[in-house]
Amino acid sequence: MKRLLLVLSVLALAAHAAGSASAGPIATPTGLNPGDQFRFVFLSTSTTDATSSDLSTYDNIVSSDASGYTYGGKSPTWQAIVSNSTTDASAHIGLAPFPPTQLYTVDGVQVSSGNLWSGALLSPINVFITATTSPSVYVWTGTTSSGSAATGASMGSSFSNSIAGNSDMYSFSAWIDFDSFISTRQFNLYGISEMLTVPAAVPEPSTAMLAGLGGLAALVYSFKRKRN
């Protein structure tokens, strides 16, 4: 009986681990092949004011939101799409207009096929890291549609105003440069991953876990037959 209880306990722990792991890995967007490079973008669930000129403040917020999420078995580095008076967002996140970079929300929808700073997007950045869609919200950026710092309205501006985008307005530059607001207001942020490379096809962690659960179930069944 003790042995059977031990096996059942291991089975329960494995099932719990499988459920937990399912929220961690982010799937490769459809249409990408091994070796292709791309980046993920998401809308933060956390909100913040725009009073700090230290861009790492905002990087830490989106990184905290994305904690525990992985791609290809690794935890990506995440940054906020923001500018201060000395650093443009395009430089901060290392995403100049060229070469083109494919961008996707974490639910696999393509946001841009090339230049993020061309104004319009293919689809809105209105998806949280959890892959759930957000209603329309304002998003601090301190940035113009060209990816440069908004003069007098970047993050931590001494004029106490900063530029924010609107998460639903993607058919023109309002996604990043909608209007100027008092910097003490609480808005969301856009988070973007480092450059990612699609790995060679391997079994998903959840698939391997299910295989392990199947083996444990078979072990329990075999044990019960012997006992009978």
N, C-alpha and C positions, 0 to 999 in steps of 0.2 A: 504493500500500500504506500509506504513512504517513497519508494522509487517512482510509483505512478504519480504521486503528488508532485514530486520534483520535476518530472517530465512535463506535467501540466503547467507548472509554474514557469518553466522555461518557455513553453508555448505561448503563455499569456504575455510574458515580457517581450517576446519576439513580435507578437501581434501589436503591442503598444508601440514598439520601436518602428514598425512598418507604418503605422498611422502617423507618427511624428515625422518620419522621414518624408512622407508624401508632400508635406508643405515646404520642404527645404529646396529640392532641386527645381530650377527653372528650365523648362523644355526649350529645345532649339526651335526657332520659328520655322514654319513650313516653307519649303522652297530653298532652304540653305543646304549646302553640301559640306562634307568634311573638308577642312582647310579654308572655308570662307570666313571672312572677318566681318564683325558687326559690333554694335553696342546696344545695350538695353537702356531705356529711359522709363521713369515712373514718376508719379505724383506722390509727394510725401503725405503720409497721414498726419504727421506732426505739423504744427504751425509755429511760427516765430515772428518776431518783429524784424525790422531791417535796420536797426540802429548800430549794429557792429560793422566795422570796416574790415574785420579779420575774416577772410573767406573760409578759413578752416572751421569757424563757428557753424557755418551752414553745411559744410562737408560732413561735419560730425553728426548733424541732425539727420541727413539722408542716409548716412552710413548706419546710424542706430536703427532707423526704420528697416533697413535691409539686412540687419544682423541675422545670421542663421540661414540666409538664402544662398544657394550655391549654383554654379554652372560648370559642367564638366568636372565635377568633383572638387571644385575649388571655390573659395569665397572671393568674389570680385572686389576690386577697389571701387568705391562710389564717390562721386563728387556732386556738388550742387551747381546748377547752371546759373551763376551769379557773377557780377562784376563789382569791383570797387573803383575808386578814383585812379588807381595806378595799374590795375590789371583787368583787361577785357575778359569776358566770359569765354570767348573763343580761345584765348591763351590759357586761361585757368583750366579748362577741361581738355586742352590739347586737340581741339577740333576746328582747324582752319577750313576755309571753303573747299580747298582741294588738297589731297585727292579725296574723291567722294567717299562717304562712309554710310553704310546702311544702318538705320536706326529702327528699333522695334520696341513697342511696349512689352511688358513681361507676359502678356497673354498672347504674344505672337503677331500682333497687328503692326504692319509697317508704317512708320511715322515719316521717314524720309529715305529716299533712294540715293541721296547725294549730299547736296549743300544745305546744312541746317539753317544757314543764314541767308537764304534766298527769299525769305518772307513767309510764304505759305508752307503748310505741312500736308502730307497725304492723309493724315488722320490726327485727331487730338491726343495730347498727352494728358489723358484724364483717367488713367488706370493706376491704382495703388500697387505696391510691391506684392500684395496679396492676390493680384490679378482681378480684383473687383473694380468696377467702374464708379467713379466719383461724379456727383452732381457738379455743375459749374462753380468754380471757386477762383478767387484771385491768387496769384502766385508771385512771390517776390523774385525779381531778377536783377534789377538795377541796370538793365541791359537794353540796347536798341536792337532792331531787327537785323542789323549787320553783325551782331555779336560783340559790339564794342560797348564800353561803359557809357551810360547815359550821363551826359554832362550835367553836374549839379544835382543828379538824382540817382546816383549809384548807391550800392549798399553802404550804409554808414555815412551818408552824405551830411556835410555840415549844415546844409539847408533844411534838414529834418524832413525831407521828402525823398521817396524812392520810387522807381518805376516798378510796376507789377504787370504781369500778363494775365490773361483769362484762359483757363484750362479748356474751355469749349470752343473758343474762337481760333480755328486753325487754318481757315481758308485765306487768311492774310496775316500780317505780322502781329496782330493783337494777342496771339498766344504768348508772346514774350514782352511786348511793348503796348499795353492797353491804355494805361493812364498812370499818373503820379498820385501817390497817396501819402498821408502822414506816416512816417516810418515806425511809429509805435504800434500801428495796427498789427493784428495777428493774421498772417496769411500762410499758405502752403509754399512748398519749394518744388522745383524739378530736380530729380536725381538722375545721374547718368553713370553708366559703368565704364570701366576701362575698356580698351579694345579687346574683344573676345574672339577666339578662333574655334570654329565648330570642330569638335574632336572626331576621331574615327568612331564608327558605330560600335557601341558596346552595350551590354545589357543594362537597362536602367536599374538603379539601386532597389527600386520597389519590386522589379521583376526578380532580382536575386533573392530578395527577402521572402517573396511569395514561394519561391522554390524551396527555401529553407523551411518555411512553415509547412509545406507539403511533406517534406522529409520528416519533420517532427510528428506530424499527424500520423504518418505511416508507422513511425516508431511506437506511438501510443497504441495504435490498432494492433500491432504485432505483440506488444506486451500484454494487452488484454486477452488476446487469443491464447497466449501461453498460460495465463493465469486460469483460463477456463478449461 
